Amino acid sequence: MVDIKNLEENIKKLILPIITQKKYKAYKSDDLTEIKIYTGLLPPDPEETILPAITIRTHKVKNSLDKKILTLVISTGIFNKDVRKGYEEISEISQKILDEIQKVGVIEDRFEILPEAEWVFPEEQPVPFYLSFIYINVVYEKDYRTDTDNWINGGD
């Protein structure tokens, strides 16, 4: 069984150095705040209190005879009243995250990050909130059936 939470936590560790020491505008405040990173689903707080934030979660898993592919989505959300600045910030952080993850290649000798990845900046943005989505495909160890091992190996 694949430890999906473990993979998500490892991706989080890759992202942390990128965002450490960077601060972004908070909603209804002049204060700057660090981006929070969540694995799994975003807490049910309103976007006004949770942004800036990044979530890392499993989007889908596809199993075939050849391999298992897990698709992770890394969602980033920030706030900025300045449209140009908000677009620049979300673009910069999204590209840095994608570049860092693509450099790694393999995590824990069992999760191979495939070079095909997609970074989506939806056309319709809930300005002054900005969202981006990075889809990463990961090939991971295949668990095969074991209920027929004895029969295949000539046993009982």
N, C-alpha and C positions, 0 to 999 in steps of 0.2 A: 504494500500500500504506500502510495506517495504521500509524503508529509507536505501538503500544500501550504499550510501555515508557515512551515519552516522556510520554504522557498520565498514566500512573501516577505518574511522577516529578513532574509538575505538580500532581497532587492531593496528593502528599506535601508539596510546598512550601506548599500552602494550609493543611495541618494543622499543620505545624511551629510556627507562632506560637501556636497554641492550647495546645500542650502544653509549650512551652518554659518553664522555670522551675517547672513543676509536678512534684512527686515523689509516687510511690505506693509502697505497701508491697511488699516483695519476699518471696518464699517463704522460710521458715526463716531469717529475718534480721530484725533490728530496724531495719535500714537502709532509708532511702527511696531510690528510684531513679527516674530519668527513663524515660518510655516510649520504647521503641525502635520505629522505623517501618521496615517492610520492604515492598518491592514484589515482586510475584510470590508464590511460595509461601513459607510460613513455614519457616525452617531446621529440620532434623530434631532439634533439641534438645528435651529434655523441657520441659513447661510450667513446671516448677519453676524452671528456669534461664532461660527466655526471657521470662516475664511480669514486668512489664507490657509489652505490645506491641500494635502495630497493623499489620495487613497490608492492602495495597491490591493487588487482583489482578482480572484480567478473569474474569468469571463465564461470560458467553456473548456471542455476536455473532449478530445476526439481520439478514439481508439480504433486502430486498424490492425491488420495482420502484421504489418511492418513496424509500426511504432505507435507510441502514445504522444499526442501533442496537446499541451496545455496552453491556453491563451490567457495571458494576464492583461488587465487594463490598468494603466496608471493614470488616474484622473487628477488634474491640477486645477485648482480654483483660486483666484485672487480677486482683489477689489482695488479699483482705482477710478476716480472721477475723470481723470485725464485720459481720454480714449487712446491717444497715441502712446502714452506712457504705459497704459494697461496692456495694450497689444504688444509692445516691446518686451515688457516684463514676462508675460505668459509665453511668448515665443522663445525668449532667451532661456528660461528655466526648462521648458519642454525639450529644447534641442540639447541642452547640457545633460539632462537625464537620459535621453535616448543615446547620446554619444557614450556616456559612461557605461551604460548597461551593455551596449554593443561591444565595447572594448573587452569586457570580461570573458565572454565566450562560454565558460563552463563554471557552474557553481557546485561546490561539494562533490565533484567528480561524478555527479549523477544527473544534473540538469544542464542541458546544452541549449544555450540561447541561439536561436536561428537568426541568420542575418536579415531575413525578411521581417520588417517591422513597419508599423504604420503610425504616423502621428497625425491626428485629426484636430483641426481647429474649426469647429462648427461655424457655418456662415452666419447663423443667427446667434448672437451672443446676448446674454441678459445684462447688457451694459448698465451700471458700472462694474458688474461682475464679469470675469473672463474665465473661460473654461477651455481646457485642452485634454485630449485623450490619446494616450500612447498604447498601442496594442503590440505586445511582445509574444512571440511564439517560442515555446520551450519544449524540446524533446526530452523525455525522461524515461527512466528504466522501465522496461516492459515486464509485467507480471504475467506469466503464462499459466495456463491450466496445469494443475498437477494431479488431477483426479484420474488421468489415464497413463501416468508415468509407468506404473507396473506393467500394464499391457504393452506399451511401446517398448519397454526395456526387456520384455520377455519374462516378466515375473508373473506372480499369481493373478 
